[in-house]
């Protein structure tokens, strides 16, 4: 039974890691991507305008 208790933590961590990666991949694209791109474009435009003023 010691081998079972030794294998459980790595197995649990592997499953959690796979779920995390899957969540990250699924959250990319779609409506979220358009919002994120718009936010980044706005920040870059503000930074560019501030750089041109100085």
PyMOL Python script that loads the backbone (N, CA, C, O; Angstrom):
from pymol import cmd

cmd.read_pdbstr("""\
ATOM      1  N   UNK A   1       0.800  -1.203   0.000  1.00  0.00           N
ATOM      2  CA  UNK A   1       0.000   0.000   0.000  1.00  0.00           C
ATOM      3  C   UNK A   1       0.842   1.265   0.000  1.00  0.00           C
ATOM      4  O   UNK A   1       0.341   2.341  -0.327  1.00  0.00           O
ATOM      5  N   UNK A   2       2.101   1.151   0.359  1.00  0.00           N
ATOM      6  CA  UNK A   2       2.957   2.333   0.358  1.00  0.00           C
ATOM      7  C   UNK A   2       3.122   2.899  -1.049  1.00  0.00           C
ATOM      8  O   UNK A   2       3.227   4.112  -1.230  1.00  0.00           O
ATOM      9  N   UNK A   3       3.144   2.016  -2.040  1.00  0.00           N
ATOM     10  CA  UNK A   3       3.311   2.497  -3.421  1.00  0.00           C
ATOM     11  C   UNK A   3       2.091   3.310  -3.862  1.00  0.00           C
ATOM     12  O   UNK A   3       2.226   4.234  -4.664  1.00  0.00           O
ATOM     13  N   UNK A   4       0.911   2.979  -3.354  1.00  0.00           N
ATOM     14  CA  UNK A   4      -0.284   3.742  -3.714  1.00  0.00           C
ATOM     15  C   UNK A   4      -0.184   5.151  -3.145  1.00  0.00           C
ATOM     16  O   UNK A   4      -0.452   6.123  -3.852  1.00  0.00           O
ATOM     17  N   UNK A   5       0.198   5.274  -1.879  1.00  0.00           N
ATOM     18  CA  UNK A   5       0.320   6.600  -1.264  1.00  0.00           C
ATOM     19  C   UNK A   5       1.462   7.393  -1.891  1.00  0.00           C
ATOM     20  O   UNK A   5       1.443   8.623  -1.847  1.00  0.00           O
ATOM     21  N   UNK A   6       2.443   6.730  -2.465  1.00  0.00           N
ATOM     22  CA  UNK A   6       3.540   7.425  -3.133  1.00  0.00           C
ATOM     23  C   UNK A   6       3.126   7.915  -4.519  1.00  0.00           C
ATOM     24  O   UNK A   6       3.655   8.919  -4.998  1.00  0.00           O
ATOM     25  N   UNK A   7       2.192   7.227  -5.168  1.00  0.00           N
ATOM     26  CA  UNK A   7       1.788   7.597  -6.525  1.00  0.00           C
ATOM     27  C   UNK A   7       0.623   8.582  -6.565  1.00  0.00           C
ATOM     28  O   UNK A   7       0.427   9.259  -7.575  1.00  0.00           O
ATOM     29  N   UNK A   8      -0.141   8.674  -5.503  1.00  0.00           N
ATOM     30  CA  UNK A   8      -1.331   9.529  -5.520  1.00  0.00           C
ATOM     31  C   UNK A   8      -0.989  11.011  -5.695  1.00  0.00           C
ATOM     32  O   UNK A   8      -1.586  11.650  -6.563  1.00  0.00           O
ATOM     33  N   UNK A   9      -0.066  11.597  -4.926  1.00  0.00           N
ATOM     34  CA  UNK A   9       0.204  13.039  -5.113  1.00  0.00           C
ATOM     35  C   UNK A   9       0.655  13.422  -6.523  1.00  0.00           C
ATOM     36  O   UNK A   9       0.148  14.409  -7.056  1.00  0.00           O
ATOM     37  N   UNK A  10       1.588  12.692  -7.159  1.00  0.00           N
ATOM     38  CA  UNK A  10       1.952  13.067  -8.531  1.00  0.00           C
ATOM     39  C   UNK A  10       0.787  12.916  -9.510  1.00  0.00           C
ATOM     40  O   UNK A  10       0.647  13.716 -10.435  1.00  0.00           O
ATOM     41  N   UNK A  11      -0.042  11.900  -9.311  1.00  0.00           N
ATOM     42  CA  UNK A  11      -1.188  11.691 -10.181  1.00  0.00           C
ATOM     43  C   UNK A  11      -2.191  12.833 -10.030  1.00  0.00           C
ATOM     44  O   UNK A  11      -2.728  13.328 -11.022  1.00  0.00           O
ATOM     45  N   UNK A  12      -2.441  13.246  -8.797  1.00  0.00           N
ATOM     46  CA  UNK A  12      -3.372  14.354  -8.548  1.00  0.00           C
ATOM     47  C   UNK A  12      -2.827  15.643  -9.150  1.00  0.00           C
ATOM     48  O   UNK A  12      -3.576  16.403  -9.764  1.00  0.00           O
ATOM     49  N   UNK A  13      -1.540  15.893  -8.983  1.00  0.00           N
ATOM     50  CA  UNK A  13      -0.935  17.105  -9.547  1.00  0.00           C
ATOM     51  C   UNK A  13      -0.992  17.082 -11.077  1.00  0.00           C
ATOM     52  O   UNK A  13      -1.216  18.120 -11.700  1.00  0.00           O
ATOM     53  N   UNK A  14      -0.794  15.929 -11.678  1.00  0.00           N
ATOM     54  CA  UNK A  14      -0.864  15.816 -13.137  1.00  0.00           C
ATOM     55  C   UNK A  14      -2.276  16.111 -13.630  1.00  0.00           C
ATOM     56  O   UNK A  14      -2.449  16.810 -14.628  1.00  0.00           O
ATOM     57  N   UNK A  15      -3.274  15.592 -12.949  1.00  0.00           N
ATOM     58  CA  UNK A  15      -4.659  15.836 -13.348  1.00  0.00           C
ATOM     59  C   UNK A  15      -4.988  17.322 -13.208  1.00  0.00           C
ATOM     60  O   UNK A  15      -5.598  17.908 -14.103  1.00  0.00           O
ATOM     61  N   UNK A  16      -4.592  17.930 -12.099  1.00  0.00           N
ATOM     62  CA  UNK A  16      -4.853  19.360 -11.899  1.00  0.00           C
ATOM     63  C   UNK A  16      -4.137  20.216 -12.942  1.00  0.00           C
ATOM     64  O   UNK A  16      -4.687  21.209 -13.419  1.00  0.00           O
ATOM     65  N   UNK A  17      -2.911  19.832 -13.295  1.00  0.00           N
ATOM     66  CA  UNK A  17      -2.168  20.572 -14.308  1.00  0.00           C
ATOM     67  C   UNK A  17      -2.865  20.479 -15.669  1.00  0.00           C
ATOM     68  O   UNK A  17      -2.966  21.473 -16.387  1.00  0.00           O
ATOM     69  N   UNK A  18      -3.341  19.290 -16.016  1.00  0.00           N
ATOM     70  CA  UNK A  18      -4.045  19.106 -17.287  1.00  0.00           C
ATOM     71  C   UNK A  18      -5.316  19.950 -17.309  1.00  0.00           C
ATOM     72  O   UNK A  18      -5.627  20.575 -18.324  1.00  0.00           O
ATOM     73  N   UNK A  19      -6.051  19.974 -16.201  1.00  0.00           N
ATOM     74  CA  UNK A  19      -7.262  20.787 -16.130  1.00  0.00           C
ATOM     75  C   UNK A  19      -6.939  22.275 -16.242  1.00  0.00           C
ATOM     76  O   UNK A  19      -7.680  23.024 -16.880  1.00  0.00           O
ATOM     77  N   UNK A  20      -5.848  22.704 -15.631  1.00  0.00           N
ATOM     78  CA  UNK A  20      -5.441  24.111 -15.719  1.00  0.00           C
ATOM     79  C   UNK A  20      -5.103  24.494 -17.158  1.00  0.00           C
ATOM     80  O   UNK A  20      -5.555  25.528 -17.648  1.00  0.00           O
ATOM     81  N   UNK A  21      -4.317  23.671 -17.828  1.00  0.00           N
ATOM     82  CA  UNK A  21      -3.943  23.944 -19.215  1.00  0.00           C
ATOM     83  C   UNK A  21      -5.178  23.951 -20.104  1.00  0.00           C
ATOM     84  O   UNK A  21      -5.306  24.794 -20.992  1.00  0.00           O
ATOM     85  N   UNK A  22      -6.076  23.021 -19.868  1.00  0.00           N
ATOM     86  CA  UNK A  22      -7.311  22.949 -20.658  1.00  0.00           C
ATOM     87  C   UNK A  22      -8.154  24.207 -20.469  1.00  0.00           C
ATOM     88  O   UNK A  22      -8.718  24.725 -21.433  1.00  0.00           O
ATOM     89  N   UNK A  23      -8.242  24.696 -19.249  1.00  0.00           N
ATOM     90  CA  UNK A  23      -9.000  25.918 -18.965  1.00  0.00           C
ATOM     91  C   UNK A  23      -8.367  27.113 -19.655  1.00  0.00           C
ATOM     92  O   UNK A  23      -9.072  27.947 -20.223  1.00  0.00           O
ATOM     93  N   UNK A  24      -7.049  27.204 -19.612  1.00  0.00           N
ATOM     94  CA  UNK A  24      -6.349  28.319 -20.261  1.00  0.00           C
ATOM     95  C   UNK A  24      -6.578  28.278 -21.767  1.00  0.00           C
ATOM     96  O   UNK A  24      -6.846  29.311 -22.380  1.00  0.00           O
ATOM     97  N   UNK A  25      -6.478  27.116 -22.359  1.00  0.00           N
ATOM     98  CA  UNK A  25      -6.656  26.990 -23.805  1.00  0.00           C
ATOM     99  C   UNK A  25      -8.083  27.328 -24.201  1.00  0.00           C
ATOM    100  O   UNK A  25      -8.299  28.003 -25.207  1.00  0.00           O
ATOM    101  N   UNK A  26      -9.063  26.869 -23.424  1.00  0.00           N
ATOM    102  CA  UNK A  26     -10.459  27.146 -23.754  1.00  0.00           C
ATOM    103  C   UNK A  26     -10.801  28.622 -23.597  1.00  0.00           C
ATOM    104  O   UNK A  26     -11.691  29.121 -24.286  1.00  0.00           O
ATOM    105  N   UNK A  27     -10.115  29.330 -22.707  1.00  0.00           N
ATOM    106  CA  UNK A  27     -10.442  30.740 -22.493  1.00  0.00           C
ATOM    107  C   UNK A  27      -9.827  31.644 -23.564  1.00  0.00           C
ATOM    108  O   UNK A  27     -10.116  32.839 -23.608  1.00  0.00           O
ATOM    109  N   UNK A  28      -8.990  31.083 -24.415  1.00  0.00           N
ATOM    110  CA  UNK A  28      -8.394  31.864 -25.496  1.00  0.00           C
ATOM    111  C   UNK A  28      -9.356  31.923 -26.673  1.00  0.00           C
ATOM    112  O   UNK A  28     -10.012  30.934 -27.003  1.00  0.00           O
ATOM    113  N   UNK A  29      -9.433  33.072 -27.294  1.00  0.00           N
ATOM    114  CA  UNK A  29     -10.274  33.195 -28.484  1.00  0.00           C
ATOM    115  C   UNK A  29     -11.699  33.568 -28.145  1.00  0.00           C
ATOM    116  O   UNK A  29     -12.045  33.742 -26.976  1.00  0.00           O
ATOM    117  N   UNK A  30     -12.522  33.691 -29.166  1.00  0.00           N
ATOM    118  CA  UNK A  30     -13.931  34.015 -28.984  1.00  0.00           C
ATOM    119  C   UNK A  30     -14.139  35.459 -28.570  1.00  0.00           C
ATOM    120  O   UNK A  30     -13.357  36.338 -28.932  1.00  0.00           O
ATOM    121  N   UNK A  31     -15.192  35.695 -27.813  1.00  0.00           N
ATOM    122  CA  UNK A  31     -15.540  37.045 -27.366  1.00  0.00           C
ATOM    123  C   UNK A  31     -14.477  37.594 -26.416  1.00  0.00           C
ATOM    124  O   UNK A  31     -14.200  38.793 -26.416  1.00  0.00           O
ATOM    125  N   UNK A  32     -13.885  36.722 -25.610  1.00  0.00           N
ATOM    126  CA  UNK A  32     -12.841  37.178 -24.682  1.00  0.00           C
ATOM    127  C   UNK A  32     -11.644  37.735 -25.435  1.00  0.00           C
ATOM    128  O   UNK A  32     -11.047  38.728 -25.018  1.00  0.00           O
ATOM    129  N   UNK A  33     -11.295  37.097 -26.540  1.00  0.00           N
ATOM    130  CA  UNK A  33     -10.138  37.550 -27.310  1.00  0.00           C
ATOM    131  C   UNK A  33     -10.366  38.955 -27.856  1.00  0.00           C
ATOM    132  O   UNK A  33      -9.454  39.782 -27.829  1.00  0.00           O
ATOM    133  N   UNK A  34     -11.548  39.231 -28.341  1.00  0.00           N
ATOM    134  CA  UNK A  34     -11.840  40.561 -28.881  1.00  0.00           C
ATOM    135  C   UNK A  34     -11.743  41.616 -27.785  1.00  0.00           C
ATOM    136  O   UNK A  34     -11.216  42.703 -28.021  1.00  0.00           O
ATOM    137  N   UNK A  35     -12.244  41.311 -26.594  1.00  0.00           N
ATOM    138  CA  UNK A  35     -12.171  42.265 -25.482  1.00  0.00           C
ATOM    139  C   UNK A  35     -10.727  42.491 -25.048  1.00  0.00           C
ATOM    140  O   UNK A  35     -10.314  43.625 -24.806  1.00  0.00           O
ATOM    141  N   UNK A  36      -9.966  41.408 -24.953  1.00  0.00           N
ATOM    142  CA  UNK A  36      -8.570  41.527 -24.544  1.00  0.00           C
ATOM    143  C   UNK A  36      -7.767  42.309 -25.577  1.00  0.00           C
ATOM    144  O   UNK A  36      -6.951  43.158 -25.218  1.00  0.00           O
ATOM    145  N   UNK A  37      -7.996  42.028 -26.852  1.00  0.00           N
ATOM    146  CA  UNK A  37      -7.290  42.753 -27.905  1.00  0.00           C
ATOM    147  C   UNK A  37      -7.629  44.233 -27.879  1.00  0.00           C
ATOM    148  O   UNK A  37      -6.748  45.072 -28.067  1.00  0.00           O
ATOM    149  N   UNK A  38      -8.887  44.563 -27.651  1.00  0.00           N
ATOM    150  CA  UNK A  38      -9.296  45.969 -27.591  1.00  0.00           C
ATOM    151  C   UNK A  38      -8.643  46.666 -26.404  1.00  0.00           C
ATOM    152  O   UNK A  38      -8.223  47.817 -26.524  1.00  0.00           O
ATOM    153  N   UNK A  39      -8.552  46.001 -25.274  1.00  0.00           N
ATOM    154  CA  UNK A  39      -7.925  46.595 -24.093  1.00  0.00           C
ATOM    155  C   UNK A  39      -6.436  46.835 -24.340  1.00  0.00           C
ATOM    156  O   UNK A  39      -5.912  47.888 -23.977  1.00  0.00           O
ATOM    157  N   UNK A  40      -5.765  45.885 -24.944  1.00  0.00           N
ATOM    158  CA  UNK A  40      -4.333  46.033 -25.234  1.00  0.00           C
ATOM    159  C   UNK A  40      -4.115  47.148 -26.249  1.00  0.00           C
ATOM    160  O   UNK A  40      -3.190  47.946 -26.101  1.00  0.00           O
ATOM    161  N   UNK A  41      -4.952  47.211 -27.271  1.00  0.00           N
ATOM    162  CA  UNK A  41      -4.833  48.280 -28.267  1.00  0.00           C
ATOM    163  C   UNK A  41      -5.010  49.648 -27.628  1.00  0.00           C
ATOM    164  O   UNK A  41      -4.304  50.592 -27.984  1.00  0.00           O
ATOM    165  N   UNK A  42      -5.943  49.771 -26.688  1.00  0.00           N
ATOM    166  CA  UNK A  42      -6.171  51.052 -26.013  1.00  0.00           C
ATOM    167  C   UNK A  42      -4.966  51.447 -25.174  1.00  0.00           C
ATOM    168  O   UNK A  42      -4.568  52.612 -25.166  1.00  0.00           O
ATOM    169  N   UNK A  43      -4.388  50.495 -24.477  1.00  0.00           N
ATOM    170  CA  UNK A  43      -3.200  50.785 -23.659  1.00  0.00           C
ATOM    171  C   UNK A  43      -2.037  51.199 -24.542  1.00  0.00           C
ATOM    172  O   UNK A  43      -1.324  52.151 -24.227  1.00  0.00           O
ATOM    173  N   UNK A  44      -1.842  50.492 -25.643  1.00  0.00           N
ATOM    174  CA  UNK A  44      -0.744  50.838 -26.547  1.00  0.00           C
ATOM    175  C   UNK A  44      -0.959  52.210 -27.187  1.00  0.00           C
ATOM    176  O   UNK A  44      -0.008  52.970 -27.367  1.00  0.00           O
ATOM    177  N   UNK A  45      -2.200  52.522 -27.525  1.00  0.00           N
ATOM    178  CA  UNK A  45      -2.489  53.832 -28.121  1.00  0.00           C
ATOM    179  C   UNK A  45      -2.216  54.944 -27.125  1.00  0.00           C
ATOM    180  O   UNK A  45      -1.664  55.981 -27.495  1.00  0.00           O
ATOM    181  N   UNK A  46      -2.596  54.747 -25.849  1.00  0.00           N
ATOM    182  CA  UNK A  46      -2.325  55.753 -24.822  1.00  0.00           C
ATOM    183  C   UNK A  46      -0.825  55.932 -24.609  1.00  0.00           C
ATOM    184  O   UNK A  46      -0.342  57.056 -24.469  1.00  0.00           O
ATOM    185  N   UNK A  47      -0.096  54.830 -24.584  1.00  0.00           N
ATOM    186  CA  UNK A  47       1.351  54.907 -24.387  1.00  0.00           C
ATOM    187  C   UNK A  47       2.009  55.608 -25.561  1.00  0.00           C
ATOM    188  O   UNK A  47       2.932  56.401 -25.372  1.00  0.00           O
ATOM    189  N   UNK A  48       1.545  55.325 -26.774  1.00  0.00           N
ATOM    190  CA  UNK A  48       2.101  55.969 -27.962  1.00  0.00           C
ATOM    191  C   UNK A  48       1.799  57.468 -27.966  1.00  0.00           C
ATOM    192  O   UNK A  48       2.662  58.273 -28.315  1.00  0.00           O
ATOM    193  N   UNK A  49       0.576  57.845 -27.579  1.00  0.00           N
ATOM    194  CA  UNK A  49       0.215  59.260 -27.523  1.00  0.00           C
ATOM    195  C   UNK A  49       1.040  59.986 -26.466  1.00  0.00           C
ATOM    196  O   UNK A  49       1.463  61.119 -26.693  1.00  0.00           O
ATOM    197  N   UNK A  50       1.271  59.371 -25.342  1.00  0.00           N
ATOM    198  CA  UNK A  50       2.079  59.991 -24.284  1.00  0.00           C
ATOM    199  C   UNK A  50       3.519  60.138 -24.737  1.00  0.00           C
ATOM    200  O   UNK A  50       4.167  61.135 -24.418  1.00  0.00           O
ATOM    201  N   UNK A  51       4.028  59.168 -25.472  1.00  0.00           N
ATOM    202  CA  UNK A  51       5.400  59.233 -25.952  1.00  0.00           C
ATOM    203  C   UNK A  51       5.567  60.345 -26.996  1.00  0.00           C
ATOM    204  O   UNK A  51       6.600  61.014 -27.037  1.00  0.00           O
ATOM    205  N   UNK A  52       4.552  60.536 -27.830  1.00  0.00           N
ATOM    206  CA  UNK A  52       4.635  61.563 -28.863  1.00  0.00           C
ATOM    207  C   UNK A  52       4.520  62.970 -28.288  1.00  0.00           C
ATOM    208  O   UNK A  52       5.068  63.918 -28.850  1.00  0.00           O
ATOM    209  N   UNK A  53       3.806  63.111 -27.167  1.00  0.00           N
ATOM    210  CA  UNK A  53       3.637  64.427 -26.544  1.00  0.00           C
ATOM    211  C   UNK A  53       4.932  64.879 -25.870  1.00  0.00           C
ATOM    212  O   UNK A  53       5.216  66.075 -25.809  1.00  0.00           O
ATOM    213  N   UNK A  54       5.705  63.938 -25.372  1.00  0.00           N
ATOM    214  CA  UNK A  54       6.940  64.338 -24.665  1.00  0.00           C
ATOM    215  C   UNK A  54       8.156  64.332 -25.546  1.00  0.00           C
ATOM    216  O   UNK A  54       9.254  64.645 -25.085  1.00  0.00           O
TER     217      UNK A  54
END
""", "prot")
cmd.dss("prot")
cmd.show_as("cartoon", "prot")
cmd.util.cbc("prot")
cmd.orient("prot")
